[in-house]
Amino acid sequence: MLVLLILHLVAALVAPLLVRRWGPRACLALALVPAAAAGWAVAHTGAVRDGGAVVETYTWIPQLRFDVALRVGTLSWLMMLLVGGVGALVLVYSARYFPPGSVGLGRFAAVLVAFAGAMLGLVVSDDLLLLYVFWELTTVFSYLLIGHSTERRASRWAAAQALTVTTLGGLAMLVGFLLLGQHAGSYRWSAVAAAPLPGGGWLTTAVLLVLAGALAKSAVFPFNAWLPVAMAAPTPVSAYLHAAAMVKAGVFLIGLLGPTLAAAGPWRPVTVVAGLVTLVAGGWAALRQCDLKLLLAYGTVSQLGLLAVVLGAGTPHAALAGAAMLAAHALFKSALFLVVGILDHEAGSRDLRDLSGVGRAAPALATVATLAAASMAGVPPLLGFVAKEAVLAAFTEDPWVLAALVAGSALTVAYSIRFLWGAFGTRPGVADTEVRRPPAAMLVPPALLAVAGFAAGPAAGWLSGLLEPYAELFGPVDEHLALWHGPTTALGLSALVLAGGVALHLARGPLAPALARLRSPVSGSQGYERTIHGFDRLAIEVTSVTQRGSLPQYLGAVLLALVLVPGGAMLATAPWRVELAPWDNPTQLVVCVVIAVAAVLAVGARRRLTAMLLVGVTGYGTAMMFILYGAPDLALTQFLVETATIAVFVLVLRRLPERFSARPLRRSRWVRRGIGVAAGLVMAGLALAAAGARRAPSISAAFPDLAVAQGYGRNVVNVTLVDIRAWDTMGEISVLVVTATGVASLIFERSRTGPRPRRPRPSMPRAGRTVWLLGGQTLGERRRSIVFEVVTRLIFHTVLLFSLFLLFSGHNAPGGGFSGGLVAGLALTLRYLAGGRYELAEAAPVGAGTVLGAGLAVSVGSGVLGLLLTGEVLQSVKVDLWLPLVGHAYLVTSIFFDVGVYLVVVGLVLDILRSLGAEVDRHVEAAGEPGRGLTVQREGPRS
């Protein structure tokens, strides 16, 4: 099974290349991939015939108990046949449906094959989390397929609606899966189903959430509005996604979970009531449609409601009937959609008011459509009749449900006749429609599907033997599928359904006013649009109130929420079991007082520079606390981060007024002080509560030994970052790269990776004159500091060497890639402050994006190196070396990860200097603002 999934992935990747080379004929080759899945299911029929299952399990994330667990039982086997077989025929059909040179055909073929693979993964997944992954993949791929015609607004709107509804349902379903997995102790569904679930309110909640996802996916009330709108998709998409694959996912999930969850309180009422409403409402809506594709769409909604009823009923007879109806519906509905595609393709219309005499002009196509529509109506001896009779027989003891099923089935017969009459009948007063002879590649797929539905009816006994192992999961099976059971109640009801459907069609004229009047005052599509517009309006109103453009208000709201919500919960429930000591030595008290005083003064500062310096005092004071508590690594990092932050503040403050505005008034300043004090107390309390809530020993207690034994280093902090918790660091540097790119992109008006700014060519310096910094000559005389330039020239290279020392010594001493990168960044900051943007270009003649990308690539490469050497990603390896004049030495591969961190930090600082520094300088120069920023002055000979 895993091989089949990989095969679909590979085929999806190469599909655009094949289409570019072979055109639409590439779909014929791609059809072999889903056909292989159907062939695999046929080959393993014997394994599932007697209730067995084919199981494959591959370890993926053992820490999360997340395995690639694949399992094919009876229901999954049936879905594999449908997904693979119908998918292959749809691709064959697409080879002639799309003309050569069709725009986006390569993308369409790739996404369709990828969707087939995702649907295959969904039906064979035994792990609920893995099933959810494939579930959302089908949602994304269906969005791309429905919106294939990107130039049409209707396609984009339909795709967005399908994506929104099914994604929201999928998220609800995920929460339900998490509840099931946590309470059952496993996410493996076969394991959950084998053990009784503990009862309680959680089970009711989980059932409702799972059903929300299933009903949304299968367009069952109240989520039925998106499916008719999705008919904006190309016909092959409708034939596959909306007849045999995507919409079947929801009812498949109901059938899969039914044996275990059907006894839960809300399961049967929700599935039966929602299904019956959908069955009747969808059938009634289908009778009003003149577009043949919309008629089939509403018919599909109706039939999905029927499937939800029978698969959710929770009885063995209903389950057997549901499995048969699942197969019958996929065969006749996909065939009918393909027939409509042929009509649209060869006759130029699918409006039944414009079609006339098509049956005489295309008898083969009419025969195929008649077989499929007869199966949909439940006419013997087709499979649709066998399934419909089994459905009616399963509910003979439930008169209210049976009455609704009979009414909905009569509507099905009526719109089936309406389809045949409208598509192939001869309409008085309407000229016969010209129909070209359909190509064999387009006629054969629906013909095969229709013939399969015809042949499966007489073979109902054999089919029953294949499907009964699924029904036996609900209990003993006393009745079997058969074409003839004798004069039974179900047979009489079937005859009543057919007669009622014919009567409805014959009375279509007198019923026309009722059909026009008897409808919901607001259609599902209108309801969706109003809901979306309502949310848009609500968002605008909330934004207008909350987003006032005041950063203090935003920060105050965030801090107040922190004080009220977590703070209130902390006061109510926190376990206060921590023994506190005021200080270990009096120096800590002095530093704390300095930090508190600086923080309070910063709130009331009127000058921006003063506030920035006071905030810096709090940062340096925190670093002093780290030193006093014996954490030199944290102290070094805090000192460097605080220094870099002050440099960034200086760059920003150049473009801001010297003072804050006249506001805040004195009263508001006291309010801000109060919020700040409250937030600080809450954070301190949360830290104490977290420490007091600990029950198990801290995992960090084992880090010192692990650092030496597995990380081969004595600096626990650094080894933790590059080895023990390397995945965390990988995520953090990835965020840094993305953040740097985003922030800089808001400032730059051009590419950040282009050529660096060229320094204006100065005149030759006089003899004996020393040029300390080349870029410094571009600064105005009043902006230059010779002392600063000399000091920068003298210490720049030493600082860089010190950064490398921190990088390579950090494994066993304070330092590391982060600290070393900050030191190197501060060296570049010195060059910029001393010599301006042209000096920065001289110091770092490489793009910041290049450095960031190189750093991330080196870190990822080190993870791949660990995988090659040890079989585990980011696993450190010790390499022993013998160096001349040095002797024995060793190299730890995590140093390469640290080098990547070093480069990322250097690239980040360089991006900040170029965006907030050099680029702002360029803007100032371009605007000609005097006295602001670092200005350029022409150099000339001095008198």
Secondary structure in CASP SS format (residue, H / E / C, confidence):
PFRMAT SS
TARGET T0000
AUTHOR 0000-0000-0000
METHOD secondary structure of the structure
MODEL  1
M C 1.00
L H 1.00
V H 1.00
L H 1.00
L H 1.00
I H 1.00
L H 1.00
H H 1.00
L H 1.00
V H 1.00
A H 1.00
A H 1.00
L H 1.00
V H 1.00
A H 1.00
P H 1.00
L H 1.00
L H 1.00
V H 1.00
R H 1.00
R H 1.00
W H 1.00
G H 1.00
P H 1.00
R H 1.00
A H 1.00
C H 1.00
L H 1.00
A H 1.00
L H 1.00
A C 1.00
L H 1.00
V H 1.00
P H 1.00
A H 1.00
A H 1.00
A H 1.00
A H 1.00
G H 1.00
W H 1.00
A H 1.00
V H 1.00
A H 1.00
H C 1.00
T H 1.00
G H 1.00
A H 1.00
V H 1.00
R H 1.00
D C 1.00
G C 1.00
G C 1.00
A C 1.00
V E 1.00
V E 1.00
E E 1.00
T E 1.00
Y E 1.00
T E 1.00
W E 1.00
I E 1.00
P H 1.00
Q H 1.00
L H 1.00
R C 1.00
F E 1.00
D E 1.00
V E 1.00
A E 1.00
L E 1.00
R E 1.00
V E 1.00
G C 1.00
T H 1.00
L H 1.00
S H 1.00
W H 1.00
L H 1.00
M H 1.00
M H 1.00
L H 1.00
L H 1.00
V H 1.00
G H 1.00
G H 1.00
V H 1.00
G H 1.00
A H 1.00
L H 1.00
V H 1.00
L H 1.00
V H 1.00
Y H 1.00
S H 1.00
A H 1.00
R H 1.00
Y H 1.00
F C 1.00
P C 1.00
P C 1.00
G C 1.00
S C 1.00
V C 1.00
G C 1.00
L H 1.00
G H 1.00
R H 1.00
F H 1.00
A H 1.00
A H 1.00
V H 1.00
L H 1.00
V H 1.00
A H 1.00
F H 1.00
A H 1.00
G H 1.00
A H 1.00
M H 1.00
L H 1.00
G H 1.00
L H 1.00
V H 1.00
V H 1.00
S E 1.00
D C 1.00
D E 1.00
L H 1.00
L H 1.00
L H 1.00
L H 1.00
Y H 1.00
V H 1.00
F H 1.00
W H 1.00
E H 1.00
L H 1.00
T H 1.00
T H 1.00
V H 1.00
F H 1.00
S H 1.00
Y H 1.00
L H 1.00
L H 1.00
I H 1.00
G C 1.00
H C 1.00
S C 1.00
T C 1.00
E C 1.00
R C 1.00
R H 1.00
A H 1.00
S H 1.00
R H 1.00
W H 1.00
A H 1.00
A H 1.00
A H 1.00
Q H 1.00
A H 1.00
L H 1.00
T H 1.00
V H 1.00
T H 1.00
T H 1.00
L H 1.00
G H 1.00
G H 1.00
L H 1.00
A H 1.00
M H 1.00
L H 1.00
V H 1.00
G H 1.00
F H 1.00
L H 1.00
L H 1.00
L H 1.00
G H 1.00
Q H 1.00
H H 1.00
A H 1.00
G C 1.00
S C 1.00
Y C 1.00
R E 1.00
W H 1.00
S H 1.00
A H 1.00
V H 1.00
A H 1.00
A H 1.00
A C 1.00
P C 1.00
L C 1.00
P C 1.00
G C 1.00
G C 1.00
G H 1.00
W H 1.00
L H 1.00
T H 1.00
T H 1.00
A H 1.00
V H 1.00
L H 1.00
L H 1.00
V H 1.00
L H 1.00
A H 1.00
G H 1.00
A H 1.00
L H 1.00
A H 1.00
K H 1.00
S C 1.00
A C 1.00
V C 1.00
F C 1.00
P C 1.00
F C 1.00
N C 1.00
A C 1.00
W H 1.00
L H 1.00
P H 1.00
V H 1.00
A H 1.00
M H 1.00
A H 1.00
A C 1.00
P C 1.00
T H 1.00
P H 1.00
V H 1.00
S H 1.00
A H 1.00
Y H 1.00
L H 1.00
H C 1.00
A C 1.00
A C 1.00
A C 1.00
M H 1.00
V H 1.00
K H 1.00
A H 1.00
G H 1.00
V H 1.00
F H 1.00
L H 1.00
I H 1.00
G H 1.00
L H 1.00
L H 1.00
G H 1.00
P H 1.00
T H 1.00
L H 1.00
A C 1.00
A C 1.00
A C 1.00
G C 1.00
P C 1.00
W H 1.00
R H 1.00
P H 1.00
V H 1.00
T H 1.00
V H 1.00
V H 1.00
A H 1.00
G H 1.00
L H 1.00
V H 1.00
T H 1.00
L H 1.00
V H 1.00
A H 1.00
G H 1.00
G H 1.00
W H 1.00
A H 1.00
A H 1.00
L C 1.00
R C 1.00
Q C 1.00
C C 1.00
D E 1.00
L H 1.00
K H 1.00
L H 1.00
L H 1.00
L H 1.00
A H 1.00
Y H 1.00
G H 1.00
T H 1.00
V H 1.00
S H 1.00
Q H 1.00
L H 1.00
G H 1.00
L H 1.00
L H 1.00
A H 1.00
V H 1.00
V H 1.00
L H 1.00
G H 1.00
A C 1.00
G C 1.00
T C 1.00
P H 1.00
H H 1.00
A H 1.00
A H 1.00
L H 1.00
A H 1.00
G H 1.00
A H 1.00
A H 1.00
M H 1.00
L H 1.00
A H 1.00
A H 1.00
H H 1.00
A H 1.00
L H 1.00
F H 1.00
K H 1.00
S H 1.00
A H 1.00
L H 1.00
F H 1.00
L H 1.00
V H 1.00
V H 1.00
G H 1.00
I H 1.00
L H 1.00
D H 1.00
H H 1.00
E H 1.00
A C 1.00
G C 1.00
S C 1.00
R C 1.00
D E 1.00
L C 1.00
R C 1.00
D C 1.00
L C 1.00
S C 1.00
G C 1.00
V H 1.00
G H 1.00
R H 1.00
A H 1.00
A C 1.00
P H 1.00
A H 1.00
L H 1.00
A H 1.00
T H 1.00
V H 1.00
A H 1.00
T H 1.00
L H 1.00
A H 1.00
A H 1.00
A H 1.00
S H 1.00
M H 1.00
A H 1.00
G C 1.00
V C 1.00
P C 1.00
P C 1.00
L C 1.00
L H 1.00
G H 1.00
F H 1.00
V H 1.00
A H 1.00
K H 1.00
E H 1.00
A H 1.00
V H 1.00
L H 1.00
A H 1.00
A H 1.00
F C 1.00
T C 1.00
E C 1.00
D C 1.00
P H 1.00
W H 1.00
V H 1.00
L H 1.00
A H 1.00
A H 1.00
L H 1.00
V H 1.00
A H 1.00
G H 1.00
S H 1.00
A H 1.00
L H 1.00
T H 1.00
V H 1.00
A H 1.00
Y H 1.00
S H 1.00
I H 1.00
R H 1.00
F H 1.00
L H 1.00
W H 1.00
G H 1.00
A H 1.00
F H 1.00
G C 1.00
T C 1.00
R C 1.00
P C 1.00
G C 1.00
V C 1.00
A C 1.00
D C 1.00
T C 1.00
E C 1.00
V C 1.00
R C 1.00
R C 1.00
P C 1.00
P C 1.00
A H 1.00
A H 1.00
M H 1.00
L H 1.00
V H 1.00
P H 1.00
P H 1.00
A H 1.00
L H 1.00
L H 1.00
A H 1.00
V H 1.00
A H 1.00
G H 1.00
F H 1.00
A H 1.00
A H 1.00
G C 1.00
P C 1.00
A C 1.00
A H 1.00
G H 1.00
W H 1.00
L H 1.00
S H 1.00
G H 1.00
L H 1.00
L H 1.00
E H 1.00
P H 1.00
Y H 1.00
A H 1.00
E C 1.00
L C 1.00
F C 1.00
G C 1.00
P C 1.00
V C 1.00
D C 1.00
E C 1.00
H C 1.00
L C 1.00
A C 1.00
L C 1.00
W C 1.00
H C 1.00
G C 1.00
P C 1.00
T C 1.00
T H 1.00
A H 1.00
L H 1.00
G H 1.00
L H 1.00
S H 1.00
A H 1.00
L H 1.00
V H 1.00
L H 1.00
A H 1.00
G H 1.00
G H 1.00
V H 1.00
A H 1.00
L H 1.00
H H 1.00
L H 1.00
A C 1.00
R H 1.00
G H 1.00
P H 1.00
L H 1.00
A H 1.00
P H 1.00
A H 1.00
L H 1.00
A H 1.00
R H 1.00
L C 1.00
R C 1.00
S C 1.00
P C 1.00
V C 1.00
S C 1.00
G H 1.00
S H 1.00
Q H 1.00
G H 1.00
Y H 1.00
E H 1.00
R H 1.00
T H 1.00
I H 1.00
H H 1.00
G H 1.00
F H 1.00
D H 1.00
R H 1.00
L H 1.00
A H 1.00
I H 1.00
E H 1.00
V H 1.00
T H 1.00
S H 1.00
V H 1.00
T H 1.00
Q C 1.00
R C 1.00
G C 1.00
S C 1.00
L H 1.00
P H 1.00
Q H 1.00
Y H 1.00
L H 1.00
G H 1.00
A H 1.00
V H 1.00
L H 1.00
L H 1.00
A H 1.00
L H 1.00
V H 1.00
L H 1.00
V H 1.00
P H 1.00
G H 1.00
G H 1.00
A H 1.00
M H 1.00
L H 1.00
A H 1.00
T H 1.00
A C 1.00
P C 1.00
W C 1.00
R C 1.00
V C 1.00
E C 1.00
L C 1.00
A C 1.00
P C 1.00
W C 1.00
D C 1.00
N C 1.00
P H 1.00
T H 1.00
Q H 1.00
L H 1.00
V H 1.00
V H 1.00
C H 1.00
V H 1.00
V H 1.00
I H 1.00
A H 1.00
V H 1.00
A H 1.00
A H 1.00
V H 1.00
L H 1.00
A H 1.00
V H 1.00
G H 1.00
A C 1.00
R C 1.00
R E 1.00
R H 1.00
L H 1.00
T H 1.00
A H 1.00
M H 1.00
L H 1.00
L H 1.00
V H 1.00
G H 1.00
V H 1.00
T H 1.00
G H 1.00
Y H 1.00
G H 1.00
T H 1.00
A H 1.00
M H 1.00
M H 1.00
F H 1.00
I H 1.00
L H 1.00
Y C 1.00
G C 1.00
A C 1.00
P H 1.00
D H 1.00
L H 1.00
A H 1.00
L H 1.00
T H 1.00
Q H 1.00
F H 1.00
L H 1.00
V H 1.00
E H 1.00
T H 1.00
A H 1.00
T H 1.00
I H 1.00
A H 1.00
V H 1.00
F H 1.00
V H 1.00
L H 1.00
V H 1.00
L H 1.00
R C 1.00
R C 1.00
L C 1.00
P C 1.00
E C 1.00
R E 1.00
F C 1.00
S C 1.00
A C 1.00
R C 1.00
P C 1.00
L C 1.00
R H 1.00
R H 1.00
S H 1.00
R H 1.00
W H 1.00
V H 1.00
R H 1.00
R H 1.00
G H 1.00
I H 1.00
G H 1.00
V H 1.00
A H 1.00
A H 1.00
G H 1.00
L H 1.00
V H 1.00
M H 1.00
A H 1.00
G H 1.00
L H 1.00
A H 1.00
L H 1.00
A H 1.00
A H 1.00
A H 1.00
G H 1.00
A C 1.00
R C 1.00
R C 1.00
A C 1.00
P C 1.00
S C 1.00
I H 1.00
S H 1.00
A H 1.00
A H 1.00
F H 1.00
P H 1.00
D H 1.00
L H 1.00
A H 1.00
V H 1.00
A H 1.00
Q C 1.00
G C 1.00
Y C 1.00
G C 1.00
R C 1.00
N C 1.00
V H 1.00
V H 1.00
N H 1.00
V H 1.00
T H 1.00
L H 1.00
V H 1.00
D H 1.00
I H 1.00
R C 1.00
A H 1.00
W H 1.00
D H 1.00
T H 1.00
M H 1.00
G H 1.00
E H 1.00
I H 1.00
S H 1.00
V H 1.00
L H 1.00
V H 1.00
V H 1.00
T H 1.00
A H 1.00
T H 1.00
G H 1.00
V H 1.00
A H 1.00
S H 1.00
L H 1.00
I H 1.00
F C 1.00
E C 1.00
R C 1.00
S C 1.00
R C 1.00
T C 1.00
G C 1.00
P C 1.00
R C 1.00
P C 1.00
R C 1.00
R C 1.00
P C 1.00
R C 1.00
P C 1.00
S C 1.00
M C 1.00
P C 1.00
R C 1.00
A C 1.00
G C 1.00
R C 1.00
T C 1.00
V C 1.00
W C 1.00
L C 1.00
L C 1.00
G H 1.00
G H 1.00
Q H 1.00
T H 1.00
L E 1.00
G C 1.00
E H 1.00
R H 1.00
R H 1.00
R C 1.00
S C 1.00
I H 1.00
V H 1.00
F H 1.00
E H 1.00
V H 1.00
V H 1.00
T H 1.00
R H 1.00
L H 1.00
I H 1.00
F H 1.00
H H 1.00
T H 1.00
V H 1.00
L H 1.00
L H 1.00
F H 1.00
S H 1.00
L H 1.00
F H 1.00
L H 1.00
L H 1.00
F H 1.00
S H 1.00
G C 1.00
H C 1.00
N C 1.00
A C 1.00
P C 1.00
G C 1.00
G C 1.00
G H 1.00
F H 1.00
S H 1.00
G H 1.00
G H 1.00
L H 1.00
V H 1.00
A H 1.00
G H 1.00
L H 1.00
A H 1.00
L H 1.00
T H 1.00
L H 1.00
R H 1.00
Y H 1.00
L H 1.00
A H 1.00
G H 1.00
G H 1.00
R H 1.00
Y H 1.00
E H 1.00
L H 1.00
A H 1.00
E H 1.00
A H 1.00
A C 1.00
P C 1.00
V C 1.00
G C 1.00
A H 1.00
G H 1.00
T H 1.00
V H 1.00
L H 1.00
G H 1.00
A H 1.00
G H 1.00
L H 1.00
A H 1.00
V H 1.00
S H 1.00
V H 1.00
G H 1.00
S H 1.00
G H 1.00
V H 1.00
L H 1.00
G H 1.00
L H 1.00
L H 1.00
L H 1.00
T H 1.00
G C 1.00
E C 1.00
V C 1.00
L C 1.00
Q C 1.00
S C 1.00
V C 1.00
K E 1.00
V E 1.00
D E 1.00
L E 1.00
W E 1.00
L E 1.00
P C 1.00
L C 1.00
V C 1.00
G E 1.00
H E 1.00
A E 1.00
Y E 1.00
L E 1.00
V E 1.00
T C 1.00
S H 1.00
I H 1.00
F H 1.00
F H 1.00
D H 1.00
V H 1.00
G H 1.00
V H 1.00
Y H 1.00
L H 1.00
V H 1.00
V H 1.00
V H 1.00
G H 1.00
L H 1.00
V H 1.00
L H 1.00
D H 1.00
I H 1.00
L H 1.00
R H 1.00
S H 1.00
L H 1.00
G H 1.00
A H 1.00
E H 1.00
V H 1.00
D H 1.00
R H 1.00
H H 1.00
V H 1.00
E H 1.00
A H 1.00
A H 1.00
G C 1.00
E C 1.00
P C 1.00
G C 1.00
R C 1.00
G C 1.00
L C 1.00
T C 1.00
V E 1.00
Q C 1.00
R C 1.00
E C 1.00
G C 1.00
P C 1.00
R C 1.00
S C 1.00
END
